[in-house]
Amino acid sequence: MTCIRHALGRRAGFAARHLLGSCRCFHAELVRHESCGLPIIHHSKYVCDLPTNHRFPMGKFPRVLHFLFKDQVITENQVWVPEIASSDLLSCVHTEEYLNNFMNGRINEQEQRRTGFPWSEGIVTRCRYETGGTLLAAELALQRGLACSTAGGTHHAFPGFGSGFCLLNDLAVAAKYVSASLKRKVLIVDLDVHQGDGTAFIFKEEPRVFTFSVHCGKNFPLRKQQSDLDISVDDGLEDKDYLSTVEDHLPWLLDTFRPDLVLYDAGVDPHREDELGKLCLTDQGLYQRDLYVMQTVVGKGVPVATVIGGGYSRDIRQTGHQTLHRPQSSNTGLEGA
């Protein structure tokens, strides 16, 4: 923890204070002003009931937090609780018709098949809190330099419909808020195994938001959108080549676009054991990827807010969703960032 506070205090933390000043009204139910540790954003309503044997591992969200506590990576004072995302906030990205239908259960069977979720009041609440969590992570990152949510990354949702386990586009809502309301430039670094087609579509004509996606080309979605920078990789790609691909592009993007905030979608579905991925990253490869991204962004003095993205193993120990929240653990090298 000392290592990351030192790095952020010298660089991103300094920049963040000048971006927003010392006082903020956060989109939070529970504010942790007394904690100087890495902010972890979590809400108990990140989950909802699904049919038995549903493919989506809904229980991963509380399990991430559970293991962070169990392994003594974080303390309770580091956990911030987000507000539910309001309809007004969501309307900056989603159409009024879609929001009305989604909120009120007017989603037909074909639309439910496209999302992969049966409609329920619980799924609406879950998605709204998840979106609120990503927004709070963005706000805290601008204030503190780094913040991590235990959910988020629903990048397949479009303005007028959901798709691929994504009903509201939390990344797009947070990026739109920061770019439009706060007049800041946002770089979305999307390293989920699937292309962030919804965010690419939403920001295709928005100069303040740059979408960067590294994804498996022969994976969902079948019809890709045009991100500002798309890197399509082949099936079976392993750690070394994957990391080289990220290293070849991220530094110059930071230098040329010069964002005020990075939203990092750290999907673990590139893992070799993932049920819906086609790449071959190991636990160590995912850890090195997350470490590299955060070191590089922090090293440029840019605040970064992270979300966990996709991951479809039943065992989070196996696929490493927690690597994202462990930059303060030993041997990270952040002292020299």
TASULMO-V245666 format. One line per field, one symbol per residue. psi: psi as a letter, one per 40 degrees, with the letter a starting at -180 (. if undefined). A space follows every 50 residues. Layout:
BEGIN
psi->???
END
This chain:
BEGIN
psi->ddddddddddcddddddddeaehigigidhhfdeheihhhhiideeiihi ihfidhgdedddddddddddefdiideehihiihhiddddeediiddddd dddeefhidddddddehiiidddddddddddddddddddddddedhihie aifgeehideiiifehdhgddddddddddddefihhhhhheieihgdddd ddfdfheehhhhhhihdfiiidhiihidhhhhiiiehidddddddddedd dddddddgieihhhhfheeeideideieifiiddddddddddddddddde fhihhiieaihfieheddefdeddefeeiifdeede.
END
